[in-house]
């Protein structure tokens, strides 16, 4: 499913799965995508998140305020967790963004843009609760892409 995704974007998806596992959730939501985006330290999304000083500890704390700890087993099989409706929309929006920008692969920056579009998702809510404006983060992504010549 993610064969047209950059190495950074694939890492974000894997980190999101790991975050869902840590929280013992039975799904991958936008909150997990947000945490995955913050954990991957390379790529355009990482530059934007660092620029905005969005850090993992505060984001994880906010996510824990918004969602309850899951009841799944600690040693359960979390390899094939389903995506939520909001995370699927964010991933689809990421693909649309890559196409609009005429990029051959979906990168972490596109996943971040997709997450921002899905403003009813928990990931976007966590960013807003931390005091960030989604449209400003979106502008930063586009600025960083322009600066990089993409």
C-alpha positions in Angstrom: 0.0 0.0 0.0 2.9 2.4 0.8 5.2 1.5 -2.1 5.0 5.1 -3.5 6.0 6.6 -0.2 9.4 8.0 0.6 11.6 6.3 3.2 10.7 9.1 5.6 7.0 8.7 5.0 7.2 4.9 5.5 9.1 5.5 8.8 6.3 7.8 9.9 3.7 5.1 9.3 5.8 2.5 11.2 6.4 4.9 14.1 2.6 5.6 14.1 2.0 1.9 14.4 4.5 1.7 17.3 2.8 4.6 19.0 -0.6 2.9 18.7 1.0 -0.2 20.3 2.5 1.7 23.2 -0.9 3.1 23.9 -2.4 -0.4 23.4 -4.8 0.9 20.8 -6.5 -1.4 18.3 -6.2 1.2 15.4 -3.9 3.8 13.9 -5.4 7.3 14.3 -4.2 10.7 13.4 -2.8 11.1 16.9 -0.5 8.2 16.1 0.5 9.8 12.8 1.3 13.0 14.6 3.5 11.3 17.0 5.2 9.3 14.2 5.8 12.6 12.3 7.5 14.1 15.3 9.6 11.0 15.9 11.1 10.9 12.4 13.9 13.4 12.6 14.7 13.7 8.9 12.7 15.2 6.0 10.7 18.3 5.4 8.0 17.5 8.0 10.8 17.2 10.6 12.2 20.6 9.7 8.8 22.2 10.0 8.0 20.6 13.3 11.4 21.6 14.7 10.9 25.1 13.4 7.6 25.3 15.2 9.2 23.7 18.3 6.6 20.9 18.3 8.2 18.3 20.6 7.3 14.7 21.3 6.9 14.9 25.0 4.3 17.7 24.9 2.5 16.2 21.9 2.3 12.8 23.6 1.0 14.4 26.8 -1.7 16.1 24.8 -2.6 12.9 23.0 -3.0 11.1 26.3 -5.4 13.9 27.4 -7.5 13.4 24.3 -7.6 9.6 24.1 -7.7 6.9 26.7 -5.1 4.2 27.1 -6.3 1.2 25.2 -7.1 -2.2 26.7 -5.2 -4.3 24.2 -2.7 -6.8 25.5 0.8 -5.6 26.1 2.3 -8.5 24.1 -0.5 -8.5 21.4 0.0 -8.6 17.7 0.0 -4.9 16.6 1.6 -5.6 13.2 -1.6 -5.1 11.2 -3.6 -2.4 12.9 -6.4 -0.8 10.8 -6.4 2.9 10.1 -9.3 5.0 11.4 -11.5 7.0 9.1 -9.7 10.2 9.9 -6.2 8.6 9.4 -7.3 7.2 6.0 -8.6 10.6 5.0 -5.2 12.1 6.1 -3.3 9.5 4.1 -5.6 10.1 1.0 -5.1 13.9 1.4 -1.3 13.3 1.5 -1.5 11.5 -1.8 -3.6 14.3 -3.3 -1.0 16.9 -2.0 1.9 15.0 -3.6 0.0 14.9 -6.9 -0.9 18.6 -6.7 2.7 19.5 -6.0 3.8 17.1 -8.8 6.0 15.1 -6.5 6.7 11.5 -7.6 6.4 10.0 -4.1 4.5 10.8 -0.9 6.8 12.3 1.6 6.5 13.1 5.3 5.6 16.6 4.4 2.6 15.3 2.5 1.5 13.2 5.5 1.8 16.4 7.7 -0.3 18.3 5.2 -2.9 15.5 5.1 -3.0 15.5 8.9 -3.6 19.2 8.9 -6.5 18.9 6.5 -8.1 16.3 8.8 -8.8 19.0 11.3 -11.4 17.0 13.2 -8.9 14.2 13.9 -7.2 13.9 17.2 -3.7 14.7 15.8 -4.9 18.1 14.6 -6.8 18.7 17.8 -3.6 17.9 19.8 -1.7 20.5 17.7 -4.4 23.1 18.3 -4.5 22.4 22.0 -0.8 23.0 22.1 -1.5 26.5 20.7 -0.5 25.9 17.1 -2.5 27.2 14.1 -2.9 24.5 11.5 -2.9 27.0 8.6 0.4 28.4 9.8 2.0 25.0 9.9 0.6 24.4 6.4 2.3 27.6 5.2 5.5 26.5 6.8 5.4 23.2 4.9 4.9 25.0 1.6 7.6 27.5 2.4 10.1 24.8 3.3 9.3 22.9 0.1 9.8 26.0 -2.0 13.1 26.7 -0.3 14.2 23.2 -1.1 13.2 23.7 -4.7 10.4 21.2 -4.7 
